[in-house]
Amino acid sequence: MRQIVTSERQPIKLWLDDMEEGAMAQARNLANLPFIHSHVAIMPDAHLGYGMPIGGVMATNEVVIPNAVGVDIGCGMCAVRTSLTAISHDQLLFLLAAIRTMVPLGFKHHANKQEARLMPPAPAGVGLDDLPVVSRLYGGARTQLGTLGGGNHFIEIQKGSDGHIWIMVHTGSRNLGFQVANFYNKQAVAMNKKLSTGVVIPRQWQLAYLPLSNVLGRQYLLEMEYCVAFAQANRDLIIARIQTALRNMLPVVLFDEPINIAHNYAAREQHFGREVIVHRKGATRARKGELGIIPGSQGAPSYIVRGLGNPESFESCSHGAGRRMGRREAQRRLDLADEVEAMEKQGIIHAIRGRRDLDEAAGAYKEIARVVENQLDLIEVVVSLKPLAVIKG
């Protein structure tokens, strides 16, 4: 931990030395919510989000805040170690081309619905009919299963410090999670408007909440849980298709069990002697001994890490490097030639084709080595992964 802010209703514990003003204001809002449990934890990759900083962790008593999970519910990482110890430039190009034929990118989705058996079941004790948003969008979700999406989502082929070639995927719950998030945030805003007494949250904070004593709060948790499972199934299917592409090229390749983790969700957990709802928005669970993934930018290493179970972070760590500038700012300020040259010097097959792609250039992100160094009380590094080839959504 780098510092503690004690000026608000509850402490803010930070794992970074400097934080942009807007994100710090959001952290202060969280710390002043009356149902916050113990403190707010801010990870070293933190930056401005909607309502809550991305890279924030908080625990609440008997309420859930949709904006503290975000619109890409269940977004997360999957990494798989292969038996390969080397892969040539030409093989990488062949593999990327094959992946692009099997995994729709950006706003694209499959022409046909994927098999229903690949979709996750409803949460225990309920059926799909009990999930109004999910059941309405279920058919469309089957066409988006196994698709990458856009923004900062990526597929990367990497060389590990363990000598092995790795596959890594970053994606989430696609339109399904987006629609669930928006529906329940609107319900929370409407509910907050009607409150004349009790806990009224300023609208400009963007932190409208749903009490778990209300059917909408309980329903959100169930639909959110389904979206988390859908996001994992999405990553699983993408990984399976990349494995097929690799086997078509190199039939003898073997694969370890995948590491598959979410970094946008809320869950019931025990912390500091009480059952609470832990919200992780751009944060990874890091229980003692638990494997996790901290990705860098497309020009920087990623890390397989093992959690240390630090209670001060609610057993959490960062979800990546974190942005140091917004998308439009990056497109405006970064030098295209410099960013391309930096990756080509490393021999990375990258995804920067023009100025519009600079929002996902390495220069738009914080230095991953410093981000990792700031949280060595939360995790230990198991394997570092150097990027070899990148597909961006």
RAFENBEL-V575041 format. One record per residue. N is the residue number from 1. RES is the residue in one letter. PHI is phi in degrees with one decimal (none if undefined). D_LAST is the distance of its C-alpha to the last C-alpha in Angstrom with 1 decimal. Layout:
N:RES:PHI:D_LAST, N:RES:PHI:D_LAST
//
This chain:
1:M:none:33.8, 2:R:-98.2:34.2, 3:Q:-163.6:35.9, 4:I:-130.0:37.1, 5:V:-99.0:37.5, 6:T:-116.8:40.6, 7:S:-83.7:41.2, 8:E:-105.4:39.6, 9:R:-57.1:40.7, 10:Q:-124.3:38.9, 11:P:-64.9:37.8, 12:I:-115.7:34.4, 13:K:-104.1:33.7, 14:L:-116.3:31.2, 15:W:-106.6:29.7, 16:L:-148.2:29.1, 17:D:-85.6:31.6, 18:D:-133.2:30.1, 19:M:-138.8:28.0, 20:E:-59.2:27.0, 21:E:-58.0:29.6, 22:G:-63.4:27.4, 23:A:-66.7:26.0, 24:M:-66.6:29.6, 25:A:-62.7:31.0, 26:Q:-65.5:28.6, 27:A:-63.3:29.9, 28:R:-64.2:33.4, 29:N:-59.6:32.9, 30:L:-59.1:31.8, 31:A:-66.8:34.8, 32:N:-99.7:37.1, 33:L:-68.1:36.1, 34:P:-71.6:39.3, 35:F:-104.5:37.7, 36:I:-70.9:35.9, 37:H:-103.8:37.1, 38:S:74.4:38.2, 39:H:-169.2:35.7, 40:V:-110.5:32.1, 41:A:-112.8:30.1, 42:I:-118.8:27.6, 43:M:-78.6:25.4, 44:P:-70.6:25.0, 45:D:-97.1:21.4, 46:A:-63.5:22.4, 47:H:-157.8:21.4, 48:L:-60.6:21.8, 49:G:-131.4:20.4, 50:Y:-93.8:21.8, 51:G:80.4:25.3, 52:M:-126.3:24.7, 53:P:-60.3:23.2, 54:I:-68.7:20.0, 55:G:97.1:21.6, 56:G:-105.5:24.6, 57:V:-134.6:26.8, 58:M:-146.6:29.7, 59:A:-117.6:32.1, 60:T:-123.1:33.9, 61:N:-98.7:37.1, 62:E:61.7:36.8, 63:V:-138.7:34.1, 64:V:-128.9:30.3, 65:I:-116.5:28.2, 66:P:-54.9:25.0, 67:N:-70.6:23.6, 68:A:-86.5:24.3, 69:V:-104.3:21.7, 70:G:100.8:19.1, 71:V:-86.7:17.0, 72:D:-105.1:14.5, 73:I:-58.5:17.4, 74:G:78.6:17.2, 75:C:-52.1:13.9, 76:G:-173.8:14.5, 77:M:-125.4:14.4, 78:C:-136.1:15.6, 79:A:-134.7:17.2, 80:V:-134.4:19.6, 81:R:-86.6:22.2, 82:T:-99.1:23.1, 83:S:-81.0:26.6, 84:L:-70.3:25.5, 85:T:-113.7:26.8, 86:A:-157.3:25.5, 87:I:-150.1:23.0, 88:S:-81.0:23.5, 89:H:-59.1:21.3, 90:D:-65.0:21.9, 91:Q:-65.2:21.0, 92:L:-62.3:17.7, 93:L:-61.7:16.9, 94:F:-62.5:18.3, 95:L:-65.2:16.2, 96:L:-60.5:12.8, 97:A:-62.5:14.1, 98:A:-65.8:15.3, 99:I:-61.0:12.2, 100:R:-64.1:10.4, 101:T:-81.4:13.5, 102:M:-104.6:13.5, 103:V:-122.4:10.1, 104:P:-62.0:8.7, 105:L:-115.5:5.0, 106:G:62.3:4.7, 107:F:-83.4:8.4, 108:K:-73.5:9.6, 109:H:-141.0:11.9, 110:H:-70.5:14.7, 111:A:-67.6:17.8, 112:N:-119.1:20.0, 113:K:-65.3:20.4, 114:Q:-75.2:19.9, 115:E:-57.3:23.2, 116:A:-61.0:24.6, 117:R:-64.7:25.7, 118:L:-83.0:22.1, 119:M:-80.8:22.0, 120:P:-72.0:23.5, 121:P:-74.4:27.1, 122:A:-65.8:28.2, 123:P:-55.5:29.4, 124:A:-54.7:32.9, 125:G:89.6:35.7, 126:V:-133.9:33.8, 127:G:-112.6:32.5, 128:L:-59.7:29.5, 129:D:-65.1:32.1, 130:D:-84.6:32.4, 131:L:-115.4:28.8, 132:P:-60.4:28.9, 133:V:-73.8:25.3, 134:V:-60.3:23.9, 135:S:-64.5:26.5, 136:R:-67.1:25.9, 137:L:-102.2:22.1, 138:Y:-58.2:22.6, 139:G:-61.6:22.5, 140:G:-64.7:19.2, 141:A:-63.0:17.7, 142:R:-66.7:18.8, 143:T:-83.0:16.6, 144:Q:-101.0:13.5, 145:L:-67.7:14.7, 146:G:84.6:12.7, 147:T:-124.1:9.3, 148:L:-86.4:6.1, 149:G:83.4:5.4, 150:G:-116.7:3.9, 151:G:65.5:6.2, 152:N:-94.7:7.0, 153:H:-73.1:5.6, 154:F:-153.9:5.9, 155:I:-120.4:8.3, 156:E:-137.7:11.3, 157:I:-102.6:14.7, 158:Q:-135.2:17.4, 159:K:-110.2:21.2, 160:G:-87.4:23.1, 161:S:-65.8:26.4, 162:D:-85.5:27.9, 163:G:89.8:27.6, 164:H:-104.1:25.0, 165:I:-83.5:21.6, 166:W:-118.7:19.1, 167:I:-113.8:15.8, 168:M:-133.4:13.6, 169:V:-130.4:10.9, 170:H:-123.1:9.7, 171:T:-163.8:9.2, 172:G:-136.8:11.8, 173:S:-97.5:13.9, 174:R:56.1:11.8, 175:N:-66.9:14.4, 176:L:-58.8:17.3, 177:G:-64.4:17.1, 178:F:-60.1:16.6, 179:Q:-70.1:19.6, 180:V:-62.2:21.7, 181:A:-60.5:21.2, 182:N:-65.9:22.1, 183:F:-60.8:25.0, 184:Y:-77.7:26.6, 185:N:-66.0:26.1, 186:K:-63.1:28.0, 187:Q:-63.8:30.6, 188:A:-65.5:31.1, 189:V:-61.6:31.5, 190:A:-63.4:34.0, 191:M:-64.5:35.9, 192:N:-64.1:36.0, 193:K:-61.4:37.5, 194:K:-79.7:40.3, 195:L:-72.0:41.4, 196:S:-106.3:44.7, 197:T:-136.3:45.5, 198:G:84.1:43.9, 199:V:-87.7:40.5, 200:V:-109.5:39.1, 201:I:-93.7:35.9, 202:P:-53.1:35.5, 203:R:-57.1:33.0, 204:Q:-67.8:31.4, 205:W:-72.2:30.5, 206:Q:59.7:27.9, 207:L:-128.4:29.1, 208:A:-59.5:30.8, 209:Y:-122.6:31.7, 210:L:-120.0:32.8, 211:P:-67.3:35.9, 212:L:-75.3:35.9, 213:S:-75.7:39.3, 214:N:-98.7:37.8, 215:V:-58.4:36.3, 216:L:-66.0:33.1, 217:G:-64.5:32.5, 218:R:-67.6:33.1, 219:Q:-67.5:31.0, 220:Y:-59.6:28.0, 221:L:-59.4:28.2, 222:L:-68.5:28.3, 223:E:-68.9:25.4, 224:M:-62.3:23.4, 225:E:-58.8:24.5, 226:Y:-64.9:23.3, 227:C:-64.7:19.8, 228:V:-61.4:19.8, 229:A:-67.4:20.9, 230:F:-64.1:18.4, 231:A:-61.2:15.5, 232:Q:-66.1:17.3, 233:A:-62.5:17.9, 234:N:-62.0:14.2, 235:R:-63.6:13.6, 236:D:-59.4:16.9, 237:L:-70.1:16.0, 238:I:-61.4:12.8, 239:I:-60.0:15.1, 240:A:-60.6:17.9, 241:R:-76.1:16.2, 242:I:-66.7:15.2, 243:Q:-62.2:18.9, 244:T:-61.4:20.1, 245:A:-62.2:18.4, 246:L:-67.3:20.0, 247:R:-66.9:23.3, 248:N:-63.6:23.4, 249:M:-90.8:23.4, 250:L:-134.1:25.5, 251:P:-56.7:27.4, 252:V:-87.9:29.1, 253:V:-68.4:26.1, 254:L:-117.2:26.5, 255:F:-133.0:24.2, 256:D:-75.9:25.3, 257:E:-63.9:24.6, 258:P:-70.8:21.2, 259:I:-97.4:21.0, 260:N:-132.2:19.1, 261:I:-134.2:19.3, 262:A:-98.5:18.3, 263:H:-133.8:18.4, 264:N:-134.7:18.7, 265:Y:-170.9:21.8, 266:A:-127.3:25.6, 267:A:-151.7:28.2, 268:R:-73.7:32.0, 269:E:-145.9:33.2, 270:Q:-98.9:36.5, 271:H:-144.9:36.7, 272:F:51.1:39.9, 273:G:78.9:42.1, 274:R:-147.7:40.4, 275:E:-78.9:37.9, 276:V:-136.9:35.1, 277:I:-101.3:31.7, 278:V:-87.5:29.3, 279:H:-100.1:26.2, 280:R:-115.7:23.4, 281:K:-115.8:20.7, 282:G:72.0:18.4, 283:A:-147.4:21.1, 284:T:-110.1:21.8, 285:R:-66.2:25.1, 286:A:-139.3:27.2, 287:R:-65.8:30.4, 288:K:-57.7:32.9, 289:G:84.9:31.9, 290:E:-81.2:28.5, 291:L:-79.1:25.6, 292:G:-141.3:22.4, 293:I:-133.7:19.3, 294:I:-121.2:18.7, 295:P:-81.1:15.6, 296:G:-95.3:15.9, 297:S:-76.2:13.6, 298:Q:-69.7:12.3, 299:G:-111.8:15.8, 300:A:-137.5:17.8, 301:P:-66.4:19.0, 302:S:-115.9:18.1, 303:Y:-138.2:21.0, 304:I:-90.4:22.3, 305:V:-126.9:25.0, 306:R:-121.3:27.9, 307:G:-67.5:29.0, 308:L:-103.8:32.5, 309:G:68.7:33.0, 310:N:-69.0:33.9, 311:P:-66.6:35.2, 312:E:-66.8:34.8, 313:S:-101.5:31.0, 314:F:54.7:31.4, 315:E:52.9:30.4, 316:S:-135.2:26.9, 317:C:-145.8:24.9, 318:S:-69.5:21.9, 319:H:-104.8:18.3, 320:G:174.6:17.0, 321:A:-80.3:18.1, 322:G:86.3:17.7, 323:R:-74.5:17.1, 324:R:-106.8:20.1, 325:M:-151.0:19.2, 326:G:-67.2:17.4, 327:R:-62.6:14.6, 328:R:-67.3:17.1, 329:E:-61.8:19.5, 330:A:-64.0:17.3, 331:Q:-63.5:16.7, 332:R:-82.8:20.4, 333:R:-96.4:21.8, 334:L:-74.8:20.0, 335:D:-92.7:21.3, 336:L:-59.1:18.8, 337:A:-62.3:21.3, 338:D:-64.4:21.9, 339:E:-66.4:18.4, 340:V:-65.2:17.8, 341:E:-61.4:21.3, 342:A:-60.3:20.9, 343:M:-80.7:18.2, 344:E:-69.2:20.0, 345:K:-62.7:23.1, 346:Q:-86.3:21.7, 347:G:76.5:20.7, 348:I:-83.0:17.0, 349:I:-81.2:14.8, 350:H:-104.0:12.2, 351:A:-117.5:9.2, 352:I:-95.6:11.4, 353:R:-111.3:12.8, 354:G:-162.2:14.5, 355:R:-59.5:15.6, 356:R:-62.5:12.8, 357:D:-83.4:10.5, 358:L:-67.1:13.3, 359:D:-64.8:12.2, 360:E:-115.2:10.2, 361:A:-74.8:13.1, 362:A:-58.2:15.5, 363:G:-65.6:18.1, 364:A:-81.3:16.4, 365:Y:-115.0:17.0, 366:K:-68.4:20.3, 367:E:-73.5:22.0, 368:I:-63.4:21.1, 369:A:-62.4:24.6, 370:R:-70.4:26.3, 371:V:-60.2:24.2, 372:V:-66.8:25.2, 373:E:-59.3:28.8, 374:N:-71.1:29.2, 375:Q:-128.5:28.7, 376:L:-72.9:30.8, 377:D:-90.6:33.0, 378:L:-109.8:30.2, 379:I:-144.4:28.8, 380:E:-122.9:29.7, 381:V:-79.0:27.4, 382:V:-99.6:27.6, 383:V:-141.7:25.3, 384:S:-100.2:23.3, 385:L:-126.7:20.3, 386:K:-89.3:19.7, 387:P:-67.8:16.3, 388:L:-110.0:16.9, 389:A:-151.2:13.6, 390:V:-132.2:9.9, 391:I:-115.4:6.7, 392:K:-106.8:3.8, 393:G:-67.8:0.0
//
